[in-house]
């Protein structure tokens, strides 16, 4: 057979090859020796084609209180948010469910999920299902038992976009020869929401800190997260689930707090709750970043009207930006001037720049514009945060403005003479 004939024969064989790899027939791992002990502790054994896992299930009626909130408040909050007709990241496009994991590590292909927690909304309340990996050999069974690969709800997490969901994706990928594909789901990560709401108002963005300072919930006898992998490994080795049950409670509190955090966040952006001036200033800025300029201005104006002057300087700053954008130049000038004394360096420099432009172009007050230009130059020269190259660029730009204003002032003086 010639070389060409061999090549043609190989091409025909390739065309006949299957286009996809069939799912492998799973080999079920052995049932752990401690199965009965874990069941006696209240964990249900669930079996499927890939082995087994344990499930802990709880139901919470709508009137269940967690911290300062009833869990059922969430439904009214979402209804109010949708009725408001605003475009905001907190508006879910579908029903929501809450998701949180406990893992054997923080990164790497060797990190496994040993507790996969889901909290689903039902007609009469909320249902918690925690899927517990029976042992590392039964990982595929736990993943398959969960609803994460077949659900359609919006997934609500705390740092889930960066951690929990990527971990879940990795585990499904490693078992792709057996498990169904994990489809991407719409996600709402409340860590980003907490940062938006309470930036510079809460020292720590850990969920336990947010619970204590903003949600009215304090954990008692909680298991520190870093101990959870050690406790799980010990439970598998010894067969004693006593300490593992405490990790399950830790995960349960995480999920319940996601419900109340979501509720509180919605109530805040709808201005249905009392909070600090800083929080509502952050909300006003958030609306501005979302291009909801009218709403942003309304929220910020209310901060300046209802809170102590010492707490409103940043609200005046962001309000001034909205007022200038809307062509309310006199109001913008006044707001910038009220904000100036207590702004940080970056904001102060921006305020001087805006004021210099307003005085030059809108009020034709060259002398006042020059005063703010000089103040900006002094700020740049004395800055400890600017690197030499950035300082040089800014000085060049501001000196050009000063030269133009100086010429205008000179021309004005000549006209007077």
Rosetta blueprint (number, residue, H / E / L):
1 X L
2 X L
3 X H
4 X H
5 X H
6 X H
7 X H
8 X H
9 X H
10 X H
11 X H
12 X H
13 X H
14 X H
15 X H
16 X H
17 X L
18 X L
19 X L
20 X L
21 X L
22 X L
23 X L
24 X L
25 X L
26 X L
27 X L
28 X L
29 X L
30 X L
31 X L
32 X L
33 X L
34 X L
35 X H
36 X H
37 X H
38 X H
39 X H
40 X H
41 X L
42 X L
43 X L
44 X E
45 X E
46 X E
47 X E
48 X E
49 X L
50 X L
51 X E
52 X E
53 X E
54 X E
55 X E
56 X E
57 X E
58 X E
59 X E
60 X E
61 X E
62 X L
63 X L
64 X L
65 X E
66 X E
67 X L
68 X L
69 X E
70 X E
71 X L
72 X L
73 X H
74 X H
75 X H
76 X H
77 X H
78 X H
79 X H
80 X H
81 X H
82 X H
83 X H
84 X H
85 X L
86 X L
87 X L
88 X L
89 X L
90 X L
91 X L
92 X L
93 X L
94 X L
95 X L
96 X E
97 X E
98 X E
99 X E
100 X E
101 X E
102 X E
103 X E
104 X L
105 X L
106 X L
107 X L
108 X L
109 X L
110 X L
111 X L
112 X L
113 X E
114 X E
115 X E
116 X E
117 X E
118 X E
119 X E
120 X E
121 X E
122 X E
123 X L
124 X L
125 X E
126 X E
127 X E
128 X E
129 X E
130 X E
131 X E
132 X E
133 X E
134 X L
135 X L
136 X H
137 X H
138 X H
139 X H
140 X H
141 X H
142 X H
143 X H
144 X H
145 X H
146 X L
147 X L
148 X L
149 X L
150 X L
151 X L
152 X L
153 X L
154 X E
155 X E
156 X E
157 X E
158 X L
159 X L
160 X H
161 X H
162 X H
163 X H
164 X H
165 X H
166 X H
167 X H
168 X H
169 X H
170 X H
171 X H
172 X H
173 X H
174 X H
175 X L
176 X L
177 X L
178 X L
179 X L
180 X L
181 X L
182 X L
183 X L
184 X L
185 X L
186 X L
187 X E
188 X E
189 X E
190 X H
191 X H
192 X H
193 X H
194 X H
195 X H
196 X H
197 X H
198 X H
199 X L
200 X L
201 X L
202 X L
203 X L
204 X L
205 X L
206 X L
207 X H
208 X H
209 X H
210 X H
211 X H
212 X H
213 X H
214 X H
215 X H
216 X L
217 X L
218 X L
219 X L
220 X L
221 X L
222 X L
223 X L
224 X L
225 X H
226 X H
227 X H
228 X H
229 X H
230 X H
231 X H
232 X H
233 X H
234 X H
235 X H
236 X H
237 X H
238 X H
239 X L
240 X L
241 X L
242 X H
243 X H
244 X H
245 X H
246 X H
247 X H
248 X H
249 X H
250 X H
251 X H
252 X H
253 X H
254 X H
255 X H
256 X H
257 X H
258 X H
259 X H
260 X H
261 X H
262 X H
263 X H
264 X H
265 X H
266 X H
267 X H
268 X H
269 X H
270 X L
271 X L
272 X L
273 X L
274 X L
275 X L
276 X L
277 X H
278 X H
279 X H
280 X H
281 X H
282 X H
283 X H
284 X H
285 X H
286 X H
287 X H
288 X H
289 X H
290 X L
291 X L
292 X L
293 X H
294 X H
295 X H
296 X H
297 X H
298 X H
299 X H
300 X H
301 X H
302 X H
303 X H
304 X H
305 X H
306 X H
307 X L
308 X L
309 X H
310 X H
311 X H
312 X L
313 X H
314 X H
315 X H
316 X H
317 X H
318 X H
319 X H
320 X H
321 X H
322 X H
323 X H
324 X H
325 X H
326 X L
327 X L
328 X L
329 X H
330 X H
331 X H
332 X H
333 X H
334 X H
335 X H
336 X H
337 X H
338 X H
339 X H
340 X H
341 X L
342 X L
343 X L
344 X L
345 X H
346 X H
347 X H
348 X H
349 X H
350 X H
351 X H
352 X H
353 X H
354 X H
355 X H
356 X H
357 X H
358 X H
359 X H
360 X H
361 X H
362 X H
363 X L
364 X L
365 X L
366 X H
367 X H
368 X H
369 X H
370 X H
371 X H
372 X H
373 X H
374 X H
375 X H
376 X H
377 X H
378 X H
379 X H
380 X H
381 X H
382 X H
383 X L
384 X L
385 X L
386 X L
387 X L
388 X H
389 X H
390 X H
391 X H
392 X H
393 X H
394 X H
395 X H
396 X H
397 X H
398 X H
399 X H
400 X H
401 X H
402 X H
403 X H
404 X H
405 X H
406 X H
407 X H
408 X H
409 X H
410 X H
411 X H
412 X H
413 X H
414 X H
415 X H
416 X H
417 X L
